[in-house]
């Protein structure tokens, strides 16, 4: 069994594109899993949906006007993330306002696509497909490293604000009364989600990054009530889904990797529905009752 | 020849006469093409149905679910093309299946905490889009094909499609009329409605199915990614302007029709995608409504503050 696994491992790790995909995919998944936990907790999954669509328009806009599409991606998502939080009450935007804005922004994306394909004779109309549905097997070494560095930065930022953000998400009024800068946290958080979405748009695609955010976090929320255990679990499930998806598509190349990753994430969520709360005891003993008590105490003060 | 290339080539047909500002002549020119007549017919049906269903969607704060049902039309269209059946079946079956999947999840609890519905909706949406992408990859007509089902082209609507759209639209509105009163009640105040014996959960399931049918209809005009603009924007605009239910519903239909007609005419005269044209008109209306409300509030404010504070209480 061990020998078989090593053969498999050297098989796919020998391919450079697979190493880049694993690096970029793992980094994106970690960041998406951590951000997703808070997005689900704060009922802001819709905001990340909107950010994904905005990412597409940003990339296409940059292409149409001849900039680096990655620059367009990240400017569009961070600006929109901060703006959405700024416009909403207490750093949480209104769904209808988000919906109206991003439905049009996505339309703008299709406008940029037409602009790009008509202006640049070399620009073909499939240029947008890699941004809509990702191109993780087409990532170069330098792109993968950049994605990894930016995703690592987002992870650190989320972990650094995890405790006050958790407080503000669970009881906004009390957190505000205790002097937690609720609005600023909400804006900062959505700006970081914007960065995560810009990175995920390059790996799993602007339309599919929602799955990497919602499914692992949804599963983690179902499996345990303990905040920090769920946070870690969400990131772990996201990483596992990306690895499973990449391996599946490596051995079955007709299936696009984005689809495999989304299927793995969806399966993880379905499995969590089948195992409601039974894992809680196992996880609790694994994390240690003392640590759990510590978290509860930490939240209270 | 597959339906994707038909859609793509029909969408790029250019008009003989340019826009002249002579509205009667322009309209006559556009309506001299059967495909334009069908585009206006189908667009009007969809604008009315999507507008009214969207009105309830906005009221019930189910915009995320509506968006997910709308994009579910994408795997429907591509899957049907892959196995060679009428895309119409694909549109409706995928959107209705997604509606049932979302309905299986609990409605969000009031207040904060873990919101199960939003996670489920997100998972359904990402998985549906991933399926659509899989179907397109398996079907090798990859090149231009992907953009028509995503961003819309109503210039290839057949007479049969118009009849089907009308039939399904009528059925949708009839169901909505039947459940309208309790649905309105439970949308405005879910807790009181449940206390009065209104079956909130059952209504939610029926409403999601209605929303799925409306989204599947609209996606054949605006494209899977931009349907949402037909569902959310007219209703959001109308509810911004007035809080009277009947009036705002009527305004929703009017705004939806205007944006759709304007969008179809605009798309006829240049090459940008129809979905973009419709969503631009709708979004312009939404911004104007917000601006109007903001100005109205600003004008009222001095009168309110002129009153002594104690007099109000």
Contacts between the chains, C-beta under 8 A, distances in Angstrom:
chain1	res1	chain2	res2	distance
A	40	B	114	6.8
A	40	B	115	6.8
A	40	B	118	6.6
A	40	B	119	5.0
A	41	B	113	7.8
A	41	B	114	6.2
A	42	B	112	8.0
A	43	B	108	6.8
A	43	B	112	7.7
A	43	B	115	4.0
A	43	B	118	5.2
A	44	B	118	7.9
A	45	B	64	6.9
A	45	B	115	7.9
A	45	B	118	4.2
A	45	B	119	6.4
A	45	B	121	7.0
A	45	B	122	4.4
A	46	B	63	6.9
A	46	B	64	4.1
A	46	B	67	7.8
A	46	B	118	6.6
A	48	B	122	7.8
A	49	B	64	6.7
A	49	B	67	6.8
A	49	B	122	6.8
A	49	B	125	6.9
A	53	B	225	7.6
A	95	B	61	5.9
A	95	B	63	4.5
A	95	B	64	6.4
A	96	B	58	5.5
A	96	B	61	7.5
A	96	B	63	5.7
A	96	B	232	6.5
A	96	B	236	4.8
A	96	B	239	8.0
A	97	B	236	7.8
A	98	B	63	7.5
A	99	B	63	4.2
A	99	B	64	7.8
A	99	B	66	7.9
A	99	B	67	6.6
A	99	B	228	6.4
A	99	B	232	4.4
A	99	B	236	7.4
A	100	B	229	7.9
A	100	B	232	5.7
A	100	B	233	5.1
A	100	B	236	5.1
A	100	B	282	7.8
A	100	B	283	6.4
A	100	B	286	5.0
A	101	B	283	7.6
A	103	B	226	6.5
A	103	B	228	4.5
A	103	B	229	3.9
A	103	B	232	6.2
A	103	B	233	6.5
A	103	B	279	5.5
A	103	B	282	7.7
A	103	B	283	7.3
A	104	B	229	6.4
A	104	B	233	7.7
A	104	B	279	4.8
A	104	B	280	6.6
A	104	B	282	7.3
A	104	B	283	3.6
A	106	B	225	5.5
A	106	B	226	6.3
A	106	B	279	7.6
A	107	B	151	7.8
A	107	B	226	5.4
A	107	B	229	6.6
A	107	B	273	7.6
A	107	B	275	5.7
A	107	B	276	3.9
A	107	B	278	7.8
A	107	B	279	3.7
A	107	B	280	6.3
A	107	B	283	7.8
A	108	B	276	6.9
A	110	B	147	7.4
A	110	B	150	7.7
A	110	B	151	4.1
A	110	B	223	7.8
A	110	B	225	7.7
A	110	B	226	7.3
A	110	B	272	7.7
A	110	B	273	4.6
A	110	B	275	6.2
A	110	B	276	4.9
A	111	B	272	5.4
A	111	B	273	7.2
A	111	B	276	4.7
A	113	B	147	7.0
A	113	B	151	7.7
A	113	B	273	7.9
A	114	B	271	6.2
A	114	B	272	5.3
A	114	B	273	6.4
A	114	B	276	7.9
A	118	B	271	7.1
A	124	B	143	7.5
A	125	B	143	7.2
A	125	B	144	5.2
A	125	B	147	6.1
A	126	B	142	6.8
A	126	B	143	5.9
A	126	B	144	7.6
A	126	B	146	7.2
A	128	B	147	7.4
A	129	B	142	7.8
A	129	B	146	5.9
A	132	B	133	7.9
A	132	B	146	7.7
A	132	B	150	7.5
A	133	B	129	7.7
A	133	B	130	7.9
A	133	B	133	4.5
A	169	B	112	7.2
A	170	B	112	6.5
A	170	B	113	7.4
A	171	B	112	7.1
A	172	B	112	7.0
A	205	B	133	7.8
A	207	B	71	7.6
A	207	B	126	7.7
A	207	B	129	4.7
A	207	B	133	7.9
A	207	B	225	7.9
A	208	B	126	5.3
A	208	B	129	5.9
A	208	B	130	5.6
A	208	B	133	7.5
A	209	B	126	7.8
A	210	B	122	5.1
A	210	B	125	5.8
A	210	B	126	4.5
A	211	B	122	7.1
A	211	B	123	6.4
A	211	B	125	7.7
A	211	B	126	2.7
A	211	B	127	6.3
A	211	B	130	6.7
A	212	B	126	7.5
A	213	B	122	6.7
A	214	B	118	7.5
A	214	B	119	5.1
A	214	B	121	7.7
A	214	B	122	2.7
A	214	B	123	5.2
A	214	B	125	8.0
A	214	B	126	6.7
A	215	B	119	7.6
A	215	B	122	7.2
A	215	B	123	4.6
A	215	B	126	7.0
A	217	B	119	6.5
A	218	B	116	7.6
A	218	B	119	3.1
A	218	B	120	6.8
A	218	B	122	7.2
A	218	B	123	6.1
A	221	B	114	4.9
A	221	B	116	7.9
A	221	B	119	6.7
A	222	B	116	8.0
A	254	B	137	7.5
A	254	B	138	6.9
A	255	B	134	6.8
A	255	B	137	7.9
A	256	B	133	6.1
A	256	B	134	6.3
A	256	B	137	4.9
A	258	B	130	6.1
A	258	B	133	6.1
A	259	B	130	4.6
A	259	B	131	7.2
A	259	B	133	5.8
A	259	B	134	4.2
A	259	B	137	7.6
A	261	B	130	8.0
A	262	B	126	5.4
A	262	B	127	5.5
A	262	B	129	7.9
A	262	B	130	3.6
A	263	B	127	7.2
A	263	B	130	6.9
A	265	B	123	7.4
A	265	B	126	7.4
A	266	B	123	5.7
A	266	B	126	7.6
A	266	B	127	4.5
A	269	B	119	7.6
A	269	B	123	5.1
